[in-house]
Amino acid sequence: MSLNTQTRQTYRAILRELPRLSLSNPTPLHRRLRDLYRTNQTADEDELRMRLQTADQMAQYARAQRSYVALLDRYNPGMTMDEEERIRLTARRVGWDLPVTPGSSKE
């Protein structure tokens, strides 16, 4: 595989892992990545291969982090709930309905 093809594939892999935004208004991170890929075209081949390998590892890490967060949300849905809501849902799961407290606004 040619170095240019590998560079394009790695750049696209990194962009896929970043939050999607409009191309007309890129974030500073998008601009920095684009500038890095444009300026690295003048480096020697060994240095480019090393930078591509590092960029590929970053893309793989970002992909793994995204998968990790998705799995964490899927298997631990109560992590973002407060204590009261977690207790109420646990009670409903076993067939109980907690009494409504007079001061609560939820009904």
Backbone bond lengths (Angstrom), bond angles and torsions (degrees), N, CA, C in turn:
res aa  C-N    CA-C-N  psi(-1)  N-CA   C-N-CA  omega(-1)  CA-C   N-CA-C  phi
1 M - - - 1.453 - - 1.526 107.60 -
2 S 1.309 115.53 136.00 1.463 118.87 -178.48 1.526 110.55 -72.61
3 L 1.295 114.74 159.25 1.457 121.11 -177.49 1.528 111.53 -66.12
4 N 1.338 117.17 -36.98 1.469 120.39 179.04 1.521 111.34 -65.85
5 T 1.324 117.03 -41.05 1.463 120.57 178.91 1.519 110.62 -64.67
6 Q 1.308 116.39 -43.62 1.457 120.89 179.13 1.534 110.75 -64.23
7 T 1.320 116.50 -37.68 1.465 120.65 178.12 1.523 110.67 -63.22
8 R 1.332 116.51 -46.29 1.468 120.22 178.81 1.525 111.61 -62.26
9 Q 1.324 117.25 -42.16 1.461 120.53 -179.59 1.525 111.35 -64.05
10 T 1.307 116.70 -41.72 1.462 120.48 179.71 1.525 110.82 -67.34
11 Y 1.313 117.10 -42.01 1.467 121.49 178.08 1.529 110.42 -60.83
12 R 1.317 116.96 -45.29 1.467 120.66 179.01 1.520 111.67 -65.81
13 A 1.328 117.40 -37.07 1.468 120.60 178.32 1.525 110.81 -63.24
14 I 1.329 116.42 -40.25 1.469 119.64 178.01 1.526 110.13 -67.43
15 L 1.321 117.57 -42.68 1.469 120.32 179.96 1.522 111.82 -63.66
16 R 1.336 117.67 -34.09 1.468 120.72 178.46 1.526 111.75 -63.19
17 E 1.305 117.09 -30.53 1.461 120.58 -177.21 1.524 112.94 -85.20
18 L 1.313 117.66 -15.57 1.463 120.72 177.92 1.525 109.80 -83.09
19 P 1.337 117.74 154.91 1.467 119.50 176.33 1.526 110.72 -59.81
20 R 1.312 115.92 139.35 1.467 120.58 -177.41 1.522 110.49 -78.33
21 L 1.310 114.65 131.59 1.459 122.01 175.97 1.519 107.89 -136.19
22 S 1.302 115.86 171.93 1.459 118.88 179.84 1.528 110.21 -70.34
23 L 1.317 115.67 146.49 1.459 120.44 -179.77 1.522 112.03 -71.65
24 S 1.332 116.96 -23.75 1.459 119.43 -179.00 1.531 112.21 -75.11
25 N 1.343 116.98 -20.48 1.459 120.67 -179.25 1.535 109.48 -131.44
26 P 1.338 118.07 73.33 1.473 119.62 -177.19 1.526 112.11 -73.37
27 T 1.317 115.30 152.43 1.462 120.89 177.39 1.525 109.32 -76.12
28 P 1.327 117.81 165.44 1.467 119.36 176.29 1.531 112.59 -58.50
29 L 1.328 117.45 -33.77 1.467 120.20 178.09 1.523 111.33 -65.89
30 H 1.332 117.26 -42.61 1.464 120.73 177.04 1.534 110.97 -62.00
31 R 1.327 115.61 -44.03 1.471 119.29 179.50 1.523 111.34 -63.71
32 R 1.327 116.68 -41.28 1.469 120.85 -179.97 1.530 110.77 -63.98
33 L 1.322 116.96 -42.69 1.467 119.98 177.77 1.522 111.23 -62.52
34 R 1.323 116.02 -44.58 1.466 119.66 179.60 1.526 110.81 -61.62
35 D 1.332 116.48 -42.58 1.469 119.93 178.45 1.526 111.82 -64.49
36 L 1.331 116.76 -40.19 1.465 119.96 178.29 1.522 111.39 -61.47
37 Y 1.315 116.72 -42.52 1.463 119.33 -179.53 1.528 111.81 -71.33
38 R 1.308 117.21 -30.91 1.471 119.11 177.82 1.527 111.72 -73.21
39 T 1.327 117.82 -41.14 1.464 120.25 -177.08 1.521 112.68 -77.14
40 N 1.319 117.70 -22.52 1.464 120.10 -178.59 1.518 112.96 -77.71
41 Q 1.297 119.14 -3.71 1.455 121.12 -179.91 1.526 111.79 -70.41
42 T 1.326 117.45 -17.50 1.465 120.12 -178.35 1.526 112.77 -94.11
43 A 1.331 118.83 -4.96 1.465 121.52 -178.52 1.528 110.33 -76.04
44 D 1.337 115.96 163.32 1.465 119.01 179.32 1.535 110.28 -73.02
45 E 1.310 116.25 165.57 1.463 121.76 -170.14 1.530 113.00 -65.44
46 D 1.319 118.52 -40.06 1.471 120.84 179.95 1.522 111.46 -64.38
47 E 1.330 115.91 -42.21 1.465 119.79 178.78 1.529 110.53 -66.31
48 L 1.326 117.06 -39.19 1.464 120.38 177.76 1.525 111.28 -62.61
49 R 1.319 117.33 -43.08 1.469 120.68 178.85 1.532 110.97 -61.48
50 M 1.322 116.56 -40.83 1.457 120.25 179.24 1.532 110.48 -65.88
51 R 1.321 116.96 -42.78 1.469 120.41 178.75 1.525 111.38 -66.41
52 L 1.328 116.85 -37.55 1.462 120.13 177.62 1.525 111.18 -65.23
53 Q 1.311 116.66 -39.38 1.453 120.20 178.43 1.529 110.33 -64.07
54 T 1.321 116.91 -41.74 1.464 121.22 177.36 1.527 110.80 -64.21
55 A 1.318 117.20 -43.21 1.465 121.04 179.34 1.525 110.68 -64.89
56 D 1.324 117.35 -38.64 1.459 120.83 177.89 1.527 110.76 -64.51
57 Q 1.315 117.56 -39.90 1.462 121.07 176.85 1.523 111.14 -64.25
58 M 1.340 117.17 -38.43 1.466 120.32 177.21 1.526 111.01 -64.39
59 A 1.324 117.15 -40.47 1.464 120.72 178.55 1.523 110.44 -64.82
60 Q 1.324 117.41 -41.69 1.462 120.71 178.22 1.524 111.02 -65.19
61 Y 1.319 117.03 -39.36 1.457 121.04 178.06 1.529 110.79 -64.05
62 A 1.322 117.15 -44.68 1.468 120.78 179.55 1.526 110.48 -63.35
63 R 1.324 117.73 -39.50 1.462 122.01 177.59 1.533 110.32 -63.68
64 A 1.330 116.74 -43.16 1.462 121.10 179.15 1.528 111.07 -65.45
65 Q 1.325 117.66 -39.27 1.462 120.90 177.93 1.523 111.58 -64.18
66 R 1.325 116.55 -40.28 1.461 120.39 178.37 1.527 109.98 -63.25
67 S 1.325 117.28 -43.13 1.466 121.24 177.75 1.523 110.90 -64.36
68 Y 1.320 116.58 -40.44 1.460 121.50 179.64 1.525 111.12 -61.34
69 V 1.316 116.99 -45.71 1.466 121.02 -179.82 1.528 110.41 -64.47
70 A 1.333 117.24 -40.33 1.465 120.31 178.60 1.524 110.82 -63.53
71 L 1.326 117.64 -43.40 1.465 120.85 178.70 1.523 111.41 -67.17
72 L 1.312 117.06 -39.33 1.458 121.06 178.83 1.526 110.76 -62.30
73 D 1.317 117.41 -44.01 1.465 121.13 177.69 1.523 111.41 -65.35
74 R 1.318 116.23 -36.26 1.464 119.97 -177.51 1.525 112.01 -70.57
75 Y 1.317 117.30 -43.06 1.457 120.42 -174.39 1.520 114.14 -94.97
76 N 1.299 119.11 -8.09 1.464 122.98 176.29 1.524 109.26 -133.16
77 P 1.324 117.91 67.35 1.465 119.02 -174.72 1.524 113.91 -68.06
78 G 1.319 118.59 -18.73 1.453 120.40 -177.08 1.510 114.84 -88.44
79 M 1.315 117.64 3.86 1.470 119.63 -176.87 1.520 112.78 -64.18
80 T 1.309 117.47 -31.51 1.460 119.81 -176.75 1.528 112.62 -94.10
81 M 1.333 117.12 -1.33 1.466 120.12 -179.47 1.522 110.47 -86.33
82 D 1.328 114.80 154.40 1.450 118.08 173.55 1.535 109.03 -81.25
83 E 1.319 116.24 169.61 1.470 122.21 -174.07 1.527 112.22 -59.79
84 E 1.317 116.85 -43.27 1.464 120.92 -177.03 1.534 111.55 -64.06
85 E 1.315 116.49 -43.56 1.463 120.84 179.48 1.527 110.71 -66.09
86 R 1.317 117.66 -39.42 1.462 121.82 178.80 1.531 110.84 -63.40
87 I 1.334 117.44 -42.04 1.468 121.55 178.54 1.520 110.25 -65.33
88 R 1.334 117.08 -42.55 1.464 120.65 179.92 1.527 111.16 -61.93
89 L 1.329 117.22 -44.29 1.464 120.25 -179.69 1.524 112.18 -69.73
90 T 1.330 117.43 -34.12 1.463 120.23 176.15 1.521 110.20 -65.60
91 A 1.315 117.24 -41.70 1.464 120.80 177.97 1.529 110.81 -63.45
92 R 1.306 118.07 -40.95 1.471 120.83 178.19 1.518 111.51 -65.47
93 R 1.333 116.52 -33.88 1.460 120.67 -179.50 1.531 110.92 -63.22
94 V 1.337 118.31 -34.18 1.464 121.11 179.91 1.528 112.23 -95.30
95 G 1.327 117.47 6.21 1.460 120.82 173.16 1.508 115.92 98.96
96 W 1.290 118.26 9.62 1.456 120.79 178.81 1.514 110.12 -104.52
97 D 1.315 115.17 149.41 1.460 120.88 170.24 1.517 107.06 -115.00
98 L 1.299 116.55 122.32 1.457 120.22 179.63 1.521 109.61 -70.83
99 P 1.321 117.19 145.61 1.466 119.19 178.14 1.527 110.65 -67.16
100 V 1.308 114.99 148.10 1.459 120.80 178.78 1.518 108.10 -80.45
101 T 1.314 116.53 127.56 1.461 119.85 178.39 1.523 108.94 -81.36
102 P 1.324 117.72 146.34 1.467 120.08 -176.13 1.523 114.10 -61.29
103 G 1.314 119.41 -28.99 1.456 121.63 -175.93 1.519 114.10 -87.84
104 S 1.325 118.54 -6.02 1.473 119.23 -176.46 1.516 110.62 -84.92
105 S 1.302 115.89 145.52 1.464 120.79 -179.60 1.517 111.54 -91.03
106 K 1.338 118.16 -10.45 1.469 121.38 179.66 1.519 109.61 -82.72
107 E 1.315 116.42 136.81 1.464 120.00 178.46 1.488 110.12 -132.10
